[in-house]
Amino acid sequence: MTAQPNALEIEDLVLHYGPVRAVDGVSLTIGPGRVTALVGESGSGKSTVGRCVVRLVKPTAGVVRIAGTDVTHLSRRQLRPHRSAVSIVFQDPAASLDPRMLVGEVVAEPLRLSGRMPRREREARVASELERVGLRAEVARRYPHELSGGQRQRVSIARALISEPRLLIADEPTSALDVSVQASVLNLLADLQRDIGFACLFITHDLSAVEYLADDIAVMYLGQLVEKGSRERIFARPAHPYTQALLAAAPVADPVRQRQRQPVLLGDDLPSALDPPSGCRFRTRCPLAFDRCASEVPAQVAVGDGMAACHLVQPDGTRPDVRAADTSEVLP
Ligand code: SF4
């Protein structure tokens, strides 16, 4: 039996919009059937990485391989046979679903474009796909605006999965939804991923949302990855001060644990990607920053099965603890 190729390999991805360095040297691998959460604040470049993978934007440099095929330099026509290998679910289903198309047409569109299936068969597939995401088959004859936000996002998920992709890009799939339906859509995605076994790049600003969904976590700050590792390791022993701050800010379900936590607040807003800080890009907000952080870009230090890019992280995985530092300077 031949081993399946990785679902996604990104090498040294760069995307500059004119002077804006939106993505600056990101490398990431997702094995078959694995889920990696790409986490960071808005403006960190994480959604841009997802858009480069599905080629909504063309990277400035670097390599993107999907299921073993280098798609970085393929033309639109050359890309077509590989289109079904990767799908994307966007943040806002109201904006991403064509309001003039019936739900059934929306969901069937990837099959229609690939020309792989006769119409009657397509209709049956649409019905079973809608049921798989928890909607009744009759929804196919309604328009997107007749549905609730949660139902519309289920339609987006059905459309993304109907072509049986090896890789799903889920770009903040619940953040435009009412809080009351966010958990049910996340649970649906987790159940589908377990049942079908597609790999997933789950893009989110909310670390608490990844606790039950991700195998691995990659943390992005101002266009670069600052830490990667297994979910267990990152939650138990985050090495980078930025990951520690994000985790400290994420709400936890257990009220006792929540009360025991000492929040580490990130003082200022994210600096501009137009003119990122010299040396370590996190240094203007890092409570542990020292002289070297301004002059030297931190190398990626191997930590467990991943890495952290910080001058204070040791190769044996010992880490600085932001909570032990005097954080009064960065608290607003
Ligand atoms: Fe903080 Fe310096 Fe480490 Fe950057 S390199 S995270 S500024 S201690």
Boltz pocket constraint, residues with backbone or C-beta under 6 A from the ligand:
constraints:
  - pocket:
      binder: B
      contacts: [[A, 240], [A, 241], [A, 242], [A, 280], [A, 281], [A, 282], [A, 283], [A, 284], [A, 286], [A, 287], [A, 288], [A, 289], [A, 290], [A, 293], [A, 298], [A, 309], [A, 310], [A, 311], [A, 312]]
      max_distance: 6.0
